[in-house]
Amino acid sequence: MVMGKLGIASDPSHDDFFSAKELALLFEEEPSLEEVREAFGVFDQNRDGFIDATELQRILCGLGLEKVSKFEDCVRMILAFDENGDGLIDQSEFVKLMERCF
């Protein structure tokens, strides 16, 4: 469910981009912890237990969000939610990030 909502499995309009309305629909319902873990797994492409700026950039580009996916922007996004200062988002930090979104 989360993967579909993130557009990883499908794009509602099938045009490889998301409108503001489509993005808003992604976050209508609060996901379960299992769905959040599943989403973390997609972001953590190298399976090291962390999301780094490169992985975030790949996901954002895959969602058609190239304008906000410059590497420097991704580093700033990571740092905004990085609680322990290691420059990475671990699963616990990701869960907290998702809780703030809902």
DSSP file (Angstrom, degrees, kcal/mol; ACC not computed):
  #  RESIDUE AA STRUCTURE BP1 BP2  ACC     N-H-->O    O-->H-N    N-H-->O    O-->H-N    TCO  KAPPA ALPHA  PHI   PSI    X-CA   Y-CA   Z-CA
    1    1 A M     >        0   0    0      0, 0.0     4,-2.3     0, 0.0     5,-0.2   0.000 360.0 360.0 360.0 -49.3    0.0    0.0    0.0
    2    2 A V  H  >  +     0   0    0      1,-0.2     4,-2.7     2,-0.2     6,-0.2   0.914 360.0  54.5 -62.3 -41.3    2.7    2.5    0.9
    3    3 A M  H  4>S+     0   0    0      1,-0.2     5,-2.0     2,-0.2     6,-1.1   0.910 109.6  46.6 -61.5 -41.2    4.7    1.6   -2.2
    4    4 A G  H >45S+     0   0    0      4,-0.2     3,-0.9     1,-0.2     6,-0.3   0.903 112.2  51.3 -63.7 -40.2    1.7    2.3   -4.3
    5    5 A K  H 3<5S+     0   0    0     -4,-2.3    -2,-0.2     1,-0.3    -1,-0.2   0.844 108.2  51.5 -66.9 -32.8    1.2    5.5   -2.5
    6    6 A L  T 3<5S-     0   0    0     -4,-2.7    -1,-0.3    -5,-0.2    -2,-0.2   0.555 116.0-117.2 -79.4  -6.6    4.8    6.5   -3.0
    7    7 A G  T < 5S+     0   0    0     -3,-0.9    -3,-0.2    -4,-0.5    -2,-0.1   0.572  82.8 121.1  83.8   7.3    4.3    5.8   -6.7
    8    8 A I  S   <S+     0   0    0     -5,-2.0    -4,-0.2    -6,-0.2     3,-0.1   0.898  85.7  29.0 -70.7 -39.1    6.9    3.1   -6.7
    9    9 A A  S    S+     0   0    0     -6,-1.1     2,-0.3     1,-0.3    -5,-0.2   0.763 133.4   3.9 -92.0 -28.0    4.3    0.5   -7.9
   10   10 A S        -     0   0    0     -7,-0.4    -1,-0.3    -6,-0.3     3,-0.1  -0.997  51.0-141.0-158.1 156.5    2.1    2.8   -9.9
   11   11 A D    >   -     0   0    0     -2,-0.3     3,-1.4     1,-0.1     5,-0.1  -0.987  22.6-142.0-119.4 116.7    1.5    6.3  -11.1
   12   12 A P  T 3  S+     0   0    0      0, 0.0    -1,-0.1     0, 0.0     6,-0.1   0.823 102.2  32.3 -51.3 -39.4   -2.2    7.3  -11.0
   13   13 A S  T 3  S-     0   0    0      4,-0.3     5,-0.1    -3,-0.1    -3,-0.0   0.462 101.4-132.4 -99.2  -0.8   -2.2    9.3  -14.2
   14   14 A H  S <  S+     0   0    0     -3,-1.4     0, 0.0     1,-0.1     0, 0.0   0.809  75.3 114.3  56.0  35.1    0.5    7.0  -15.9
   15   15 A D  S    S-     0   0    0      2,-0.4    -1,-0.1     0, 0.0     3,-0.1   0.268  86.6-114.7-115.0  10.1    2.5   10.0  -17.0
   16   16 A D  S    S+     0   0    0      1,-0.2     2,-0.3    -5,-0.1    -6,-0.0   0.563  89.6  85.0  67.6  11.1    5.6    9.3  -14.9
   17   17 A F  S    S-     0   0    0     48,-0.0     2,-0.5    -6,-0.0    -2,-0.4  -0.942  71.1-131.4-136.4 159.7    5.0   12.6  -12.9
   18   18 A F        -     0   0    0     45,-0.4     2,-0.1    -2,-0.3    -7,-0.0  -0.949  13.3-145.6-116.8 128.9    2.8   13.5   -9.9
   19   19 A S     >  -     0   0    0     -2,-0.5     4,-2.5     1,-0.1     5,-0.2  -0.365  35.3-102.9 -77.9 168.5    0.6   16.4   -9.7
   20   20 A A  H  > S+     0   0    0      1,-0.2     4,-2.3     2,-0.2     5,-0.2   0.892 125.0  51.7 -59.7 -38.7    0.1   18.3   -6.4
   21   21 A K  H  > S+     0   0    0      2,-0.2     4,-1.9     1,-0.2    -1,-0.2   0.916 109.3  48.9 -64.8 -42.8   -3.3   16.5   -6.1
   22   22 A E  H  > S+     0   0    0      1,-0.2     4,-1.0     2,-0.2    -2,-0.2   0.901 111.3  49.9 -64.6 -40.0   -1.8   13.1   -6.7
   23   23 A L  H >X S+     0   0    0     -4,-2.5     4,-0.6     1,-0.2     3,-0.5   0.901 108.6  52.6 -64.7 -39.5    1.0   13.8   -4.1
   24   24 A A  H >< S+     0   0    0     -4,-2.3     3,-1.1     1,-0.2    -1,-0.2   0.880 104.7  56.3 -63.2 -36.8   -1.6   14.9   -1.6
   25   25 A L  H >< S+     0   0    0     -4,-1.9     3,-1.3     1,-0.2     4,-0.3   0.778  94.4  68.5 -65.8 -25.8   -3.5   11.7   -2.1
   26   26 A L  H << S+     0   0    0     -4,-1.0    -1,-0.2    -3,-0.5     3,-0.2   0.810 105.9  39.9 -61.2 -28.6   -0.4    9.7   -1.2
   27   27 A F  T << S+     0   0    0     -3,-1.1    -1,-0.3    -4,-0.6    -2,-0.2  -0.011  79.5 108.3-115.4  28.8   -0.7   10.9    2.4
   28   28 A E  S <  S+     0   0    0     -3,-1.3     2,-0.3     1,-0.0    -1,-0.2   0.887  79.5  43.2 -71.3 -38.8   -4.4   10.7    3.0
   29   29 A E  S    S-     0   0    0     -4,-0.3    -1,-0.0    -3,-0.2     0, 0.0  -0.821  88.4-112.9-111.8 147.7   -4.2    7.7    5.4
   30   30 A E        -     0   0    0     -2,-0.3     2,-0.1    72,-0.1    69,-0.1  -0.640  37.7-130.7 -75.7 127.2   -1.8    7.0    8.1
   31   31 A P        -     0   0    0      0, 0.0     2,-0.1     0, 0.0    -1,-0.1  -0.391  18.1-111.2 -77.4 156.7    0.4    4.0    7.2
   32   32 A S     >  -     0   0    0      1,-0.1     4,-2.1    -2,-0.1     5,-0.2  -0.365  32.0-105.6 -76.2 165.2    0.9    1.1    9.5
   33   33 A L  H  > S+     0   0    0      1,-0.2     4,-2.4     2,-0.2     5,-0.2   0.883 123.4  54.2 -59.4 -38.6    4.4    0.4   11.0
   34   34 A E  H  > S+     0   0    0      1,-0.2     4,-2.2     2,-0.2    -1,-0.2   0.895 107.4  49.8 -63.5 -39.8    4.9   -2.4    8.6
   35   35 A E  H  > S+     0   0    0      2,-0.2     4,-2.4     1,-0.2    -1,-0.2   0.879 110.0  50.8 -66.6 -37.3    4.1   -0.1    5.6
   36   36 A V  H  X S+     0   0    0     -4,-2.1     4,-2.5     2,-0.2    -2,-0.2   0.909 110.4  49.3 -66.1 -41.2    6.6    2.4    6.9
   37   37 A R  H  X S+     0   0    0     -4,-2.4     4,-2.1     2,-0.2    -2,-0.2   0.896 110.0  51.6 -63.5 -39.6    9.2   -0.3    7.2
   38   38 A E  H  X S+     0   0    0     -4,-2.2     4,-1.3     2,-0.2    -2,-0.2   0.922 110.3  48.4 -62.3 -44.3    8.4   -1.4    3.7
   39   39 A A  H  X S+     0   0    0     -4,-2.4     4,-2.0     1,-0.2     3,-0.3   0.907 108.5  54.1 -62.9 -42.1    8.9    2.2    2.4
   40   40 A F  H  X S+     0   0    0     -4,-2.5     4,-2.8     1,-0.2    -1,-0.2   0.910 104.7  55.9 -57.5 -41.8   12.2    2.5    4.3
   41   41 A G  H  < S+     0   0    0     -4,-2.1    -1,-0.2     1,-0.2    -2,-0.2   0.836 105.8  50.4 -61.3 -33.4   13.3   -0.7    2.5
   42   42 A V  H  < S+     0   0    0     -4,-1.3    -1,-0.2    -3,-0.3    -2,-0.2   0.915 113.0  45.1 -70.5 -42.6   12.7    0.9   -0.8
   43   43 A F  H  < S+     0   0    0     -4,-2.0     2,-2.0     1,-0.2     9,-0.2   0.886 102.6  68.2 -66.4 -38.7   14.6    4.1    0.1
   44   44 A D    ><  +     0   0    0     -4,-2.8     3,-1.3     1,-0.2    -1,-0.2  -0.520  65.6 166.5 -82.5  74.6   17.5    2.0    1.6
   45   45 A Q  T 3  S+     0   0    0     -2,-2.0    -1,-0.2     1,-0.3    -2,-0.1   0.783  71.1  47.8 -67.4 -30.5   18.5    0.6   -1.8
   46   46 A N  T 3  S-     0   0    0      4,-0.3    -1,-0.3    -3,-0.2    -2,-0.1   0.437 103.9-129.2 -92.2   2.4   21.9   -0.8   -0.7
   47   47 A R    <   +     0   0    0     -3,-1.3    -2,-0.1    -6,-0.2     4,-0.1   0.809  66.5 131.9  59.1  35.7   20.3   -2.5    2.3
   48   48 A D  S    S-     0   0    0      2,-0.4    -1,-0.1     0, 0.0     3,-0.1   0.439  80.9-104.9 -95.2   1.3   22.8   -1.1    4.8
   49   49 A G  S    S+     0   0    0      1,-0.3    42,-0.6    -5,-0.1     2,-0.3   0.541  91.7  84.1  90.9   7.3   20.1    0.0    7.2
   50   50 A F  E     -A   90   0A   0     40,-0.2     2,-0.5    41,-0.1    -2,-0.4  -0.963  67.9-135.2-139.9 155.2   20.4    3.7    6.4
   51   51 A I  E     -A   89   0A   0     38,-2.3    38,-2.1    -2,-0.3     2,-0.2  -0.965  29.2-172.5-108.8 122.7   19.1    6.2    3.8
   52   52 A D     >  -     0   0    0     -2,-0.5     4,-2.3    -9,-0.2     5,-0.2  -0.579  40.4 -96.2-107.5 176.5   21.8    8.5    2.4
   53   53 A A  H  > S+     0   0    0     34,-0.3     4,-2.4     1,-0.2     5,-0.1   0.839 122.2  54.5 -62.7 -34.7   21.6   11.5    0.2
   54   54 A T  H  > S+     0   0    0      2,-0.2     4,-2.1     1,-0.2    -1,-0.2   0.918 109.6  46.5 -65.8 -43.4   22.4    9.4   -3.0
   55   55 A E  H  > S+     0   0    0      2,-0.2     4,-2.0     1,-0.2    -2,-0.2   0.914 112.8  50.0 -65.4 -42.1   19.5    7.0   -2.2
   56   56 A L  H  X S+     0   0    0     -4,-2.3     4,-2.6     1,-0.2     5,-0.2   0.917 109.3  52.2 -61.2 -43.2   17.1    9.8   -1.5
   57   57 A Q  H  X S+     0   0    0     -4,-2.4     4,-2.4     1,-0.2     5,-0.2   0.909 108.1  50.8 -60.8 -43.6   18.1   11.5   -4.8
   58   58 A R  H  X S+     0   0    0     -4,-2.1     4,-2.2     2,-0.2    -1,-0.2   0.911 111.8  47.2 -61.0 -43.3   17.5    8.3   -6.8
   59   59 A I  H  X S+     0   0    0     -4,-2.0     4,-1.4     2,-0.2    -2,-0.2   0.936 112.1  49.0 -65.7 -46.6   14.0    7.9   -5.3
   60   60 A L  H  <>S+     0   0    0     -4,-2.6     5,-2.8     1,-0.2     3,-0.3   0.906 112.2  48.5 -61.3 -41.9   13.0   11.5   -5.8
   61   61 A C  H ><5S+     0   0    0     -4,-2.4     3,-1.7     1,-0.2     5,-0.3   0.905 108.6  54.6 -63.3 -40.2   14.2   11.4   -9.4
   62   62 A G  H 3<5S+     0   0    0     -4,-2.2    -1,-0.2     1,-0.3    -2,-0.2   0.764 105.6  53.3 -63.8 -25.2   12.2    8.2   -9.9
   63   63 A L  T 3<5S-     0   0    0     -4,-1.4   -45,-0.4    -3,-0.3    -1,-0.3   0.378 123.0-106.5 -88.9   3.3    9.1   10.0   -8.6
   64   64 A G  T < 5S+     0   0    0     -3,-1.7     3,-0.3   -47,-0.1    -3,-0.2   0.716  84.1 126.9  80.4  21.0    9.6   12.7  -11.2
   65   65 A L    > < +     0   0    0     -5,-2.8     3,-1.2     1,-0.2    -4,-0.2  -0.283  15.7 140.4-106.6  46.5   10.8   15.2   -8.7
   66   66 A E  G >   +     0   0    0     -5,-0.3     3,-1.5     1,-0.3    -1,-0.2   0.824  63.9  65.4 -58.5 -33.7   14.1   16.2  -10.4
   67   67 A K  G 3  S+     0   0    0     -3,-0.3     3,-0.3     1,-0.3    -1,-0.3   0.806 111.4  34.4 -62.6 -29.3   13.6   19.9   -9.5
   68   68 A V  G <  S+     0   0    0     -3,-1.2    -1,-0.3     1,-0.2    -2,-0.2   0.184 102.4  80.6-108.3  16.4   14.0   19.1   -5.8
   69   69 A S    <   +     0   0    0     -3,-1.5    -1,-0.2    -4,-0.1    -2,-0.1   0.020  49.9 138.1-117.3  29.9   16.5   16.3   -6.1
   70   70 A K     >  -     0   0    0     -3,-0.3     4,-2.3     1,-0.1     3,-0.4  -0.489  65.0-116.4 -65.1 146.1   19.8   18.1   -6.5
   71   71 A F  H  > S+     0   0    0      1,-0.2     4,-2.3     2,-0.2     5,-0.2   0.893 115.1  52.5 -55.4 -43.4   22.3   16.3   -4.4
   72   72 A E  H  > S+     0   0    0      1,-0.2     4,-2.0     2,-0.2    -1,-0.2   0.879 109.2  50.4 -62.0 -37.6   22.9   19.3   -2.2
   73   73 A D  H  > S+     0   0    0     -3,-0.4     4,-2.3     2,-0.2    -1,-0.2   0.892 109.2  51.4 -66.0 -39.5   19.2   19.6   -1.5
   74   74 A C  H  X S+     0   0    0     -4,-2.3     4,-2.5     2,-0.2    -2,-0.2   0.886 107.3  52.8 -65.8 -38.4   19.0   15.9   -0.6
   75   75 A V  H  X S+     0   0    0     -4,-2.3     4,-2.6    -5,-0.2    -1,-0.2   0.930 110.2  48.5 -61.0 -44.3   21.9   16.3    1.8
   76   76 A R  H  X S+     0   0    0     -4,-2.0     4,-1.7     2,-0.2    -2,-0.2   0.891 110.3  51.4 -63.9 -39.1   20.0   19.2    3.5
   77   77 A M  H  X S+     0   0    0     -4,-2.3     4,-0.8     2,-0.2    -1,-0.2   0.928 111.0  48.1 -63.3 -43.9   16.8   17.1    3.6
   78   78 A I  H >X S+     0   0    0     -4,-2.5     3,-1.2     1,-0.2     4,-0.9   0.944 111.2  50.1 -59.9 -48.4   18.7   14.2    5.3
   79   79 A L  H 3< S+     0   0    0     -4,-2.6     3,-0.2     1,-0.3    -1,-0.2   0.800 101.0  64.2 -63.4 -28.9   20.3   16.6    7.8
   80   80 A A  H 3< S+     0   0    0     -4,-1.7    -1,-0.3     1,-0.2    -2,-0.2   0.779 116.9  27.3 -65.5 -25.8   16.9   18.1    8.7
   81   81 A F  H << S+     0   0    0     -3,-1.2     2,-1.0    -4,-0.8    -1,-0.2   0.356  90.0 111.8-117.9   3.2   15.8   14.7   10.1
   82   82 A D     <  +     0   0    0     -4,-0.9     3,-0.3    -3,-0.2     7,-0.1  -0.692  40.6 179.7 -81.6 102.3   19.1   13.2   11.1
   83   83 A E  S    S+     0   0    0     -2,-1.0    -1,-0.2     1,-0.2     6,-0.1   0.791  75.9  44.4 -78.2 -28.7   18.8   13.2   14.9
   84   84 A N  S    S-     0   0    0      4,-0.3    -1,-0.2     0, 0.0    -2,-0.1   0.433 104.6-120.6-101.6   2.3   22.2   11.7   15.7
   85   85 A G  S    S+     0   0    0     -3,-0.3    -2,-0.1     3,-0.1    -6,-0.1   0.679  74.3 124.5  75.6  18.7   24.3   13.7   13.3
   86   86 A D  S    S-     0   0    0      2,-0.3     3,-0.1    -7,-0.0    -1,-0.1   0.475  79.6-115.4 -90.4  -0.2   25.7   10.9   11.3
   87   87 A G  S    S+     0   0    0      1,-0.3   -34,-0.3    -9,-0.1     2,-0.3   0.634  85.3  92.4  79.1  13.2   24.5   12.3    8.0
   88   88 A L  S    S-     0   0    0    -36,-0.1     2,-0.6   -10,-0.1    -1,-0.3  -0.899  72.2-126.9-134.0 160.4   22.1    9.3    7.4
   89   89 A I  E     -A   51   0A   0    -38,-2.1   -38,-2.3    -2,-0.3     2,-0.1  -0.958  27.5-164.4-109.7 116.9   18.5    8.4    8.2
   90   90 A D  E  >  -A   50   0A   0     -2,-0.6     4,-2.4   -40,-0.2     5,-0.2  -0.394  38.8 -94.1 -90.2 176.8   18.2    5.1   10.1
   91   91 A Q  H  > S+     0   0    0    -42,-0.6     4,-2.5     1,-0.2     5,-0.2   0.883 124.8  52.2 -61.5 -39.4   14.9    3.3   10.4
   92   92 A S  H  > S+     0   0    0      2,-0.2     4,-2.1     1,-0.2    -1,-0.2   0.921 111.4  46.4 -62.6 -44.6   14.1    4.9   13.7
   93   93 A E  H  > S+     0   0    0      1,-0.2     4,-2.3     2,-0.2    -1,-0.2   0.872 111.7  52.7 -65.3 -36.5   14.6    8.4   12.3
   94   94 A F  H  X S+     0   0    0     -4,-2.4     4,-2.6     2,-0.2    -2,-0.2   0.910 107.6  50.7 -65.2 -42.5   12.5    7.4    9.3
   95   95 A V  H  X S+     0   0    0     -4,-2.5     4,-2.4     2,-0.2    -2,-0.2   0.927 111.4  48.1 -60.6 -44.9    9.6    6.2   11.4
   96   96 A K  H  X S+     0   0    0     -4,-2.1     4,-2.0     2,-0.2    -1,-0.2   0.894 110.2  52.6 -62.8 -39.7    9.7    9.5   13.4
   97   97 A L  H  X S+     0   0    0     -4,-2.3     4,-1.3     1,-0.2    -2,-0.2   0.927 110.7  46.8 -59.8 -46.0    9.8   11.4   10.1
   98   98 A M  H  X S+     0   0    0     -4,-2.6     4,-1.0     1,-0.2    -2,-0.2   0.873 108.1  56.0 -66.3 -37.1    6.7    9.6    8.9
   99   99 A E  H >< S+     0   0    0     -4,-2.4     3,-0.5     1,-0.2    -1,-0.2   0.892 105.9  51.9 -61.5 -38.6    4.9   10.1   12.2
  100  100 A R  H 3< S+     0   0    0     -4,-2.0    -1,-0.2     1,-0.2    -2,-0.2   0.831 104.7  56.9 -65.6 -31.6    5.5   13.9   11.8
  101  101 A C  H 3<        0   0    0     -4,-1.3    -1,-0.2     1,-0.2    -2,-0.2   0.746 360.0 360.0 -71.5 -23.4    3.9   13.7    8.3
  102  102 A F    <<        0   0    0     -4,-1.0    -1,-0.2    -3,-0.5    -2,-0.2   0.387 360.0 360.0-113.1 360.0    0.7   12.2    9.6
